[in-house]
Amino acid sequence: MNPKVDFYFSKAQKWQEELKCLRTIVLECGLVEELKWGVPCYTYQDRNIVLIHVFKEYCAMLFHKGALLNDTNGILIQQTENVQAARQIRFTSVGEITQLEPILKAYIYEAIEVEKAGLKVLLKKTTEFNLPEEFQQKLEESPSLKTAFNALTPGRQRAYLLYFAAPKQSKTRESRVEKKCAEILNGKGLNDQ
């Protein structure tokens, strides 16, 4: 157990017992406990395998390369259609976790084997994502914006495309594009400070 991570388990107002149970299961599989993204992350040879996190309605284990696991028990959940690699297993009680313990350990060991084998999730190319009309128009109007956007990493490009495409109304999409142009021109990603 990593003392730097202890606060996460003690601060939880809800799911505290479930989190302790999940922590024990993961650590019994020989992974190293670290703090990443403000949550407990468990690694094998410095490679992210699984993390534990909480939501209002449930707590969960998230497998970083869950899309590569054989989900023979049908318990892995793709959080949204845009999540390509990660998969979650959600819990609402200690009893549920205890009942699934052997299966959870099997999934963790399989995730370790995926990492040992060096397997990678084939991610969609940025060009396969929807380019909102409002952003396309702005790129055509401003060659410098187009150059700056193309210079961003593929992950940053995808984040902007998903952010711009999310609203149903054109007016909202247009507003988002306008607000983020300066950040793109400065080479910043959507969530960069």
C-alpha positions as CSV (number, residue, x, y, z in Angstrom):
1,M,0.0,0.0,0.0
2,N,1.2,3.4,-0.9
3,P,0.7,6.0,1.9
4,K,0.3,8.8,-0.8
5,V,-2.9,7.0,-1.9
6,D,-4.4,6.5,1.5
7,F,-6.2,9.8,1.5
8,Y,-8.4,8.7,-1.4
9,F,-9.8,5.8,0.6
10,S,-10.3,7.8,3.8
11,K,-11.9,10.8,2.1
12,A,-14.6,8.8,0.3
13,Q,-17.9,9.7,1.8
14,K,-19.6,6.9,-0.1
15,W,-18.3,3.5,-1.2
16,Q,-15.6,3.4,1.5
17,E,-15.9,-0.3,2.3
18,E,-16.2,-1.1,-1.4
19,L,-13.0,0.8,-2.2
20,K,-11.1,-1.0,0.6
21,C,-12.3,-4.3,-0.8
22,L,-11.2,-3.4,-4.4
23,R,-7.9,-2.1,-3.1
24,T,-7.2,-5.4,-1.3
25,I,-8.1,-7.4,-4.4
26,V,-5.9,-5.4,-6.7
27,L,-2.9,-5.4,-4.4
28,E,-3.2,-9.2,-4.0
29,C,-2.4,-9.4,-7.7
30,G,1.0,-7.9,-7.2
31,L,0.5,-4.5,-8.8
32,V,2.2,-1.3,-7.6
33,E,-0.1,1.3,-6.1
34,E,0.4,4.9,-7.4
35,L,-1.6,8.1,-7.5
36,K,-2.4,9.3,-11.0
37,W,-5.1,11.7,-12.1
38,G,-6.0,12.0,-8.4
39,V,-7.1,8.4,-8.1
40,P,-5.4,5.1,-7.1
41,C,-3.8,3.6,-10.2
42,Y,-2.2,0.2,-10.3
43,T,0.8,-0.5,-12.5
44,Y,3.0,-3.4,-13.7
45,Q,6.5,-2.3,-14.6
46,D,5.4,1.3,-14.8
47,R,2.6,0.5,-17.2
48,N,-1.0,1.4,-16.1
49,I,-3.2,-1.7,-15.7
50,V,-6.2,-0.7,-13.6
51,L,-7.5,2.2,-11.5
52,I,-10.2,2.5,-8.9
53,H,-12.5,5.5,-8.9
54,V,-15.9,6.6,-7.6
55,F,-19.0,8.2,-9.0
56,K,-22.2,9.2,-7.4
57,E,-24.1,6.0,-8.4
58,Y,-21.3,3.5,-8.2
59,C,-17.6,2.8,-7.7
60,A,-15.5,1.1,-10.4
61,M,-12.4,-0.5,-11.6
62,L,-11.2,0.8,-14.9
63,F,-8.9,-1.3,-17.1
64,H,-6.7,0.9,-19.3
65,K,-6.7,-1.6,-22.1
66,G,-10.0,-3.2,-21.3
67,A,-11.0,-3.3,-24.9
68,L,-8.3,-6.1,-25.4
69,L,-9.6,-8.3,-22.5
70,N,-11.7,-11.3,-23.2
71,D,-14.8,-10.3,-21.4
72,T,-16.2,-13.8,-21.0
73,N,-18.4,-12.7,-18.1
74,G,-19.9,-9.7,-20.0
75,I,-19.1,-7.3,-17.1
76,L,-16.9,-4.7,-18.9
77,I,-18.6,-1.4,-19.7
78,Q,-17.5,1.1,-22.3
79,Q,-18.3,4.4,-20.6
80,T,-19.2,6.3,-23.7
81,E,-19.0,5.6,-27.4
82,N,-15.9,7.8,-27.6
83,V,-13.9,5.7,-25.1
84,Q,-11.7,3.5,-27.3
85,A,-9.4,1.5,-25.0
86,A,-10.6,1.7,-21.3
87,R,-13.4,-0.5,-19.9
88,Q,-15.0,-0.3,-16.5
89,I,-16.5,-2.8,-14.0
90,R,-19.1,-1.0,-11.8
91,F,-20.0,-1.9,-8.3
92,T,-22.7,-0.9,-5.8
93,S,-22.0,-3.2,-2.9
94,V,-19.3,-5.1,-1.1
95,G,-21.2,-8.3,-1.6
96,E,-21.1,-7.8,-5.4
97,I,-17.3,-7.3,-5.2
98,T,-16.8,-10.3,-3.0
99,Q,-18.8,-12.5,-5.2
100,L,-16.8,-11.4,-8.3
101,E,-13.4,-11.5,-6.6
102,P,-12.1,-14.6,-8.5
103,I,-13.3,-13.1,-11.8
104,L,-11.8,-9.7,-11.0
105,K,-8.4,-11.2,-10.3
106,A,-8.6,-13.2,-13.5
107,Y,-9.3,-10.0,-15.4
108,I,-6.4,-8.2,-13.6
109,Y,-4.0,-11.1,-14.5
110,E,-5.2,-11.0,-18.1
111,A,-4.6,-7.3,-18.2
112,I,-1.0,-7.8,-16.9
113,E,-0.5,-10.4,-19.7
114,V,-1.8,-8.0,-22.3
115,E,0.8,-5.5,-21.0
116,K,3.6,-8.1,-21.0
117,A,2.8,-9.0,-24.6
118,G,3.0,-5.3,-25.6
119,L,-0.5,-5.4,-27.1
120,K,-1.9,-2.0,-28.2
121,V,-5.5,-0.9,-28.7
122,L,-5.9,0.2,-32.3
123,L,-7.3,3.7,-31.9
124,K,-9.4,5.4,-34.5
125,K,-7.4,8.0,-36.5
126,T,-8.3,11.6,-36.0
127,T,-9.6,11.7,-39.6
128,E,-12.2,9.2,-38.6
129,F,-13.8,11.5,-36.1
130,N,-16.6,13.9,-37.1
131,L,-15.4,17.3,-38.1
132,P,-18.2,19.7,-37.1
133,E,-19.2,22.0,-39.9
134,E,-18.7,25.1,-37.7
135,F,-15.1,24.1,-37.1
136,Q,-14.5,23.1,-40.7
137,Q,-15.7,26.6,-41.8
138,K,-13.3,28.3,-39.2
139,L,-10.4,26.2,-40.5
140,E,-11.1,27.3,-44.1
141,E,-11.3,30.9,-43.0
142,S,-8.1,30.8,-41.1
143,P,-5.0,29.0,-42.5
144,S,-3.1,29.8,-39.4
145,L,-5.7,28.0,-37.3
146,K,-5.6,25.0,-39.6
147,T,-1.8,24.9,-39.4
148,A,-2.0,25.2,-35.6
149,F,-4.7,22.5,-35.3
150,N,-2.7,20.1,-37.5
151,A,0.4,20.6,-35.3
152,L,-1.4,19.4,-32.2
153,T,-1.0,15.8,-31.1
154,P,-3.7,13.4,-32.4
155,G,-5.1,13.1,-28.8
156,R,-5.5,16.9,-28.5
157,Q,-7.1,17.0,-31.9
158,R,-9.6,14.3,-31.0
159,A,-10.4,16.1,-27.7
160,Y,-11.3,19.3,-29.6
161,L,-13.3,17.4,-32.2
162,L,-15.3,15.6,-29.6
163,Y,-15.8,18.8,-27.6
164,F,-16.9,20.8,-30.7
165,A,-19.2,18.0,-32.0
166,A,-21.0,17.3,-28.7
167,P,-23.7,20.1,-28.6
168,K,-26.9,19.5,-30.6
169,Q,-27.3,23.2,-31.6
170,S,-25.1,24.8,-34.2
171,K,-25.1,28.0,-32.2
172,T,-23.5,26.2,-29.3
173,R,-21.0,24.4,-31.5
174,E,-20.0,27.7,-33.1
175,S,-19.6,29.3,-29.7
176,R,-17.3,26.5,-28.5
177,V,-15.2,26.9,-31.6
178,E,-14.9,30.6,-31.1
179,K,-13.8,30.3,-27.5
180,K,-11.1,27.7,-28.2
181,C,-9.4,29.2,-31.3
182,A,-6.9,31.2,-29.2
183,E,-5.9,28.0,-27.3
184,I,-5.4,26.1,-30.5
185,L,-3.3,28.9,-32.0
186,N,-1.2,28.8,-28.9
187,G,-0.6,25.0,-29.3
188,K,-2.7,24.1,-26.2
189,G,-4.9,21.1,-25.8
190,L,-8.5,21.3,-24.6
191,N,-7.6,20.6,-21.0
192,D,-4.1,22.1,-20.9
193,Q,-3.6,24.9,-18.3
